[in-house]
Amino acid sequence: MCAQCVSKADCIVGTIGFAAFCFKGPITDSLIAAGVLPEPHPLALEVRTVNFLRDLDLDPAPIVGDEVVDAVDRVQAFPLQKVYRRSFRDALALLWPTAMRSQMVFATK
C-alpha cells in the first residue's frame, strides 16, 4: 500500500490493534499479579481440548493422553465455584460513600 492510500484513521486503528496485540500478555500478567483478574486454571487448555474432542465424538485419550483425560474428569466432577467480582455500582460506592442519585430514597414524612 502506498502512503497516499492510507488514511489517518487506518494508521490509528492499525497502531491501536498492534499495541493491543503486543501488550495483551504483559497487561494480563500484571492484572493477575495485582489481584484484579483470577489466575487461570492449570488445566484450562486441556479441559477445552478434551471437551472439544468429546463434542466431535472422538476419544481424547490417544490424542492428549490418559493422564490428562483422568485429570480433566476429576476437575469436571466438582461443581463450578462462583467467583465474586464487584459490579460497577459497587466500585462506585467505594469511591463515593454517599448513595448515588438513582439509589436515594426520599422520606415522605
Secondary structure as GFF3:
##gff-version 3
##sequence-region A 1 109
A	DSSP	alpha_helix	8	34	.	.	.	ID=ss1
A	DSSP	alpha_helix	44	55	.	.	.	ID=ss2
A	DSSP	alpha_helix	61	64	.	.	.	ID=ss3
A	DSSP	alpha_helix	66	77	.	.	.	ID=ss4
A	DSSP	alpha_helix	88	95	.	.	.	ID=ss5
A	DSSP	three_ten_helix	101	103	.	.	.	ID=ss6
###
